[in-house]
Amino acid sequence: MLSVKSLLQDTLHLFYPHVCIGCGSDILPETNLLCLHCISCLPHTHHAEHENNPVEKVFWGRMPVVAAHSEFYYAKESLVQNLIHELKYKSNQAVGVYLGELVGNSLMNSHRFKNIDYLVPMPLFPDKERKRGYNQAAVICEGMSANMNVPVLLNTVLRKRFTETQTKKHRTERWENVEDSFIVNDSSLLLNKHVLLVDDVITTGASLEACGMALLKVPGVRLSIATLSMATK
């Protein structure tokens, strides 16, 4: 009986292989998204443990942030870039939830993120979200929420106008592109709350700053920031 079951599993694997989304290896359990080698190669920053880390310094003199964290370093043609590409452009929401769980685990192990009231995903422009079918930041929040036991607030902040891609813009152009792009839809839930704003990648921080400034207009709001990754130069 066991040999028949094993033969069936081998046959299914032949036609429908379960492979690591990082490197393509088929040496991994059926329930895993990444093989042990790729898991060990994830470039964790450990920012959550340290005050005045590189993410927090991005916002010095720009807006008040209680604490900030990026889980991974992001570089072109890297494992992290491949995983984010899977999430954003290949509809692989499972990888977003998994990586969000890793972010949430890091924050739970840090005393600096113990008193978060809500997770708020960076909003997409509605047409872009409809085209993609989901907001990747909200997917990351889903994984974070599972580990942190903190609720996610959807549609609390809206992106009120379309903004061009930030990829090839320098810092000043990035800020001009997103300035006044965000509006708080319902401020009643945010009064006197500690909000964690979540995004996939931070580069210059222009989009996070614009969204964060909209949140900080709500009386009593304290703002922290978490991203899946931080771009390296």
C-alpha positions in Angstrom: 0.0 0.0 0.0 2.8 2.4 0.9 4.6 1.6 -2.3 1.5 2.5 -4.4 1.1 5.7 -2.5 4.8 6.6 -3.0 4.5 5.8 -6.7 1.5 8.1 -7.0 3.3 10.9 -5.2 6.3 10.5 -7.4 4.1 10.5 -10.5 2.3 13.7 -9.4 5.7 15.3 -8.6 6.9 14.4 -12.1 4.1 16.3 -13.8 3.4 18.9 -11.1 6.7 19.5 -9.4 6.7 21.4 -6.2 9.8 23.6 -6.4 11.5 26.3 -4.3 10.3 29.7 -5.6 13.8 31.1 -4.8 16.1 28.7 -6.7 13.9 26.2 -8.3 15.1 23.2 -6.3 12.7 20.4 -5.8 14.3 19.3 -2.5 11.9 20.7 0.0 8.7 19.7 1.9 5.4 20.1 0.1 4.3 22.7 2.6 7.4 24.9 2.2 7.8 27.8 -0.3 11.6 28.0 0.1 14.2 25.4 0.4 16.5 25.4 3.5 19.3 26.9 1.4 17.3 29.9 0.3 15.9 30.4 3.8 19.4 30.5 5.2 20.4 33.0 2.5 17.7 35.6 3.2 19.5 38.8 4.1 17.9 39.8 7.4 18.8 43.3 8.6 17.9 42.9 12.3 16.9 46.5 12.3 14.0 45.9 14.7 16.4 45.3 17.5 18.2 48.7 17.2 17.2 52.3 17.6 18.5 54.8 15.1 18.8 52.1 12.5 19.2 53.0 8.8 15.4 53.0 8.1 14.8 55.4 11.0 17.5 57.7 9.8 15.7 58.0 6.4 13.0 60.0 8.2 15.1 62.1 10.5 14.1 65.7 10.0 11.2 64.7 7.7 8.5 63.4 10.0 8.3 61.9 13.6 8.5 58.1 13.6 8.4 56.1 16.8 10.3 53.1 15.3 11.0 51.7 11.9 12.2 48.4 10.5 13.0 46.7 7.2 13.3 42.9 7.3 15.6 42.3 4.4 18.2 44.1 2.3 17.0 44.5 -1.3 19.4 44.4 -4.3 18.9 43.9 -8.0 19.0 40.3 -9.2 18.8 39.0 -5.6 16.7 36.4 -3.9 14.6 39.1 -2.2 14.0 40.9 -5.6 12.8 37.6 -7.0 10.4 37.0 -4.1 8.9 40.5 -4.3 8.6 40.0 -8.1 6.6 36.8 -7.4 4.4 38.7 -5.1 3.7 41.8 -7.2 3.7 40.5 -10.7 3.1 36.7 -10.6 0.0 36.7 -8.3 2.0 34.6 -5.7 0.2 36.0 -2.6 1.4 33.0 -0.5 5.0 34.3 -0.6 3.8 37.7 0.6 2.0 36.1 3.6 5.0 34.0 4.4 7.4 36.9 4.3 5.0 39.0 6.3 5.0 36.3 9.0 8.8 36.7 9.1 8.5 40.5 9.5 5.9 40.0 12.2 8.1 37.5 14.1 11.0 40.1 14.1 8.7 42.8 15.4 7.3 40.5 18.1 10.8 39.8 19.3 11.5 43.5 19.6 10.3 45.6 22.6 10.0 48.6 20.4 7.0 47.3 18.5 5.0 45.9 21.4 2.2 48.5 21.5 1.0 48.7 17.9 -2.8 49.2 17.6 -3.2 48.8 13.9 -1.4 47.7 10.8 -2.1 50.0 7.8 -0.9 48.8 4.3 0.4 51.4 1.9 -2.5 52.0 -0.4 -2.4 51.5 -4.2 -4.2 53.7 -6.7 -7.6 51.9 -7.1 -7.2 51.2 -10.9 -3.8 49.6 -10.2 -5.1 47.5 -7.4 -8.0 46.3 -9.6 -5.6 45.4 -12.4 -3.3 43.5 -10.0 -6.2 42.0 -8.1 -4.8 42.8 -4.6 -2.6 45.2 -2.7 0.8 43.6 -2.0 1.2 45.6 1.1 -2.1 44.3 2.4 -0.9 40.7 1.7 2.2 41.3 3.7 0.1 42.7 6.6 -2.0 39.5 6.5 1.2 37.5 7.4 2.3 40.1 10.0 -1.1 40.1 11.6 -1.1 36.4 12.0 2.1 36.5 14.1 1.5 39.8 15.9 -2.2 39.4 16.6 -2.7 43.1 15.5 -5.7 44.0 13.2 -5.2 45.3 9.7 -7.1 48.4 8.7 -7.9 48.4 5.0 -9.1 51.4 3.1 -8.4 53.7 6.0 -5.9 55.7 3.9 -6.6 56.2 0.2 -4.3 57.1 -2.6 -6.4 59.9 -4.2 -4.5 60.4 -7.4 -2.4 58.2 -9.7 1.4 58.6 -9.4 4.0 57.5 -11.9 6.5 54.7 -11.0 9.2 55.9 -8.7 11.9 53.6 -10.0 13.9 56.0 -12.2 13.2 59.2 -10.2 15.7 60.9 -7.9 14.7 61.9 -4.4 13.2 65.3 -5.2 11.2 64.0 -8.1 10.0 61.1 -6.0 8.6 63.6 -3.4 7.0 65.8 -6.0 5.4 62.8 -7.5 3.7 61.6 -4.3 3.1 64.9 -2.4 -0.5 65.3 -1.4 -1.4 61.9 -2.9 -2.9 60.4 0.2 -6.0 61.1 2.3 -7.3 59.5 5.5 -10.7 58.1 4.7 -11.9 57.5 8.3 -10.0 59.1 11.1 -12.2 58.0 13.9 -10.5 54.6 14.3 -7.1 56.2 14.4 -7.6 58.8 17.1 -4.8 58.5 19.7 -3.6 55.2 18.2 -0.2 53.8 17.4 -0.2 52.9 13.7 2.3 50.7 11.8 2.5 51.7 8.2 3.6 48.8 6.0 5.1 48.6 2.5 7.1 46.2 0.4 10.3 48.2 -0.4 11.8 51.5 0.9 14.2 53.4 -1.2 14.1 57.2 -0.5 11.1 56.9 1.7 9.1 59.5 -0.3 5.9 57.5 -0.6 6.0 56.4 3.0 6.6 60.0 4.1 3.7 61.3 2.0 1.3 58.6 3.4 2.7 59.0 6.9 2.2 62.7 6.9 -1.5 62.1 6.0 -1.8 59.8 9.0 -0.1 62.2 11.4 -2.8 64.8 10.7 -5.1 62.6 12.8 -5.1 63.9 16.4 -2.9 61.8 18.7 -1.6 59.4 16.1 1.8 57.9 16.6 3.5 56.4 13.6 5.9 53.5 13.1 7.0 52.0 9.8 7.8 48.5 8.6 8.8 47.3 5.2 9.6 44.0 3.8 12.9 45.2 2.4 15.3 48.2 2.1 17.0 49.0 -1.1 20.8 49.0 -1.0 22.9 51.3 -3.1 
